[in-house]
Amino acid sequence: MTQQQRTAIVTGGARGIGAATAVRLAADGHRVAVLDLEESAAKATVETIEGAGGTAAAFGADVSDAAAVEAAIGAIVEKLGNPTILVNNAGITKDNLLFKMSEGDWDAVMGVHLKGSFLMTRAVQKYMVEAKWGRVVNLSSTSALGNRGQANYSTAKAGLQGFTKTLAIELGKFGVTANCIAPGFIASEMTKATAERLGVDWEQFKAARAAEIPVQRPGAPEDIANTVSFFVDERSSFVSGQVVYVAGGPKD
Ligand code: NAP
């Protein structure tokens, strides 16, 4: 089945899971708005997409800033058309044990993951409702089940699961599905930074994590992009409000 061409937004699309997702959605035939904190950082992903014959443009916005989100959506509409696919992928970590976690680190993580996903989805849903078609995919994490040193992050990632289910309930009658992907260990700049913070060699860190994973390898950003592609597919219209753990084994 050929997919109808749509306009997709991928937040945090400059690198890692977001970049792989943007590339994959473009390969699936969609126009892709690659949004990141800095427009310049998103350009490499756009070049990759264009080099493969796809259509994409770079946009800069902090997803936790309502005015910046509104401005970016306006620019996306003007350049690529009304967005009806949204992947809320932008994320940060500010890990620490609870007794050492600052209020600022709590607020920053809630701001990007929870408020950012809320602001982006609120701004984009009107185009989905108008089109009577839409796809929202939110990035949760296996950390939603609890993870030492991540009281802020695990709370935000669990919150996104509730957010997703509520979107599915509210927007279903408009042809909009909302689903959540909870990745396990994915080799990316985010996990590399964790290894650095812990003072562990990156290759050793990956090998140690792989040994704990049933399929015995770290995840790749493309593993997540593939799952996003499934949720976005025209034929996935009866799949909504779900959380899929993409972790090389069972997690929930
Ligand atoms: P990453 O390599 O750190 O990429 C995240 C991207 O988001 C970066 O380009 C970052 O920009 C951008 N970003 C951060 N804050 C932003 C904001 N306020 N507004 C717009 N963009 C912002 O992370 P990743 O590993 O690909 O992870 C992507 C998503 O998957 C995140 O939501 C993460 O929590 C989730 N996840 C990852 C893993 C994993 O193992 N990697 C596991 C489970 C879930 P800057 O570079 O400028 O900061």
Residues whose N, C-alpha, C, O or C-beta is under 5 A from the ligand:
A	BS01	NAP	G12 A14 R15 G16 I17 G18 L35 D36 L37 A61 D62 V63 S64 N89 A90 G91 I92 V112 L139 S140 S141 T142 P183 G184 F185 I186 S188 E189 M190 T191
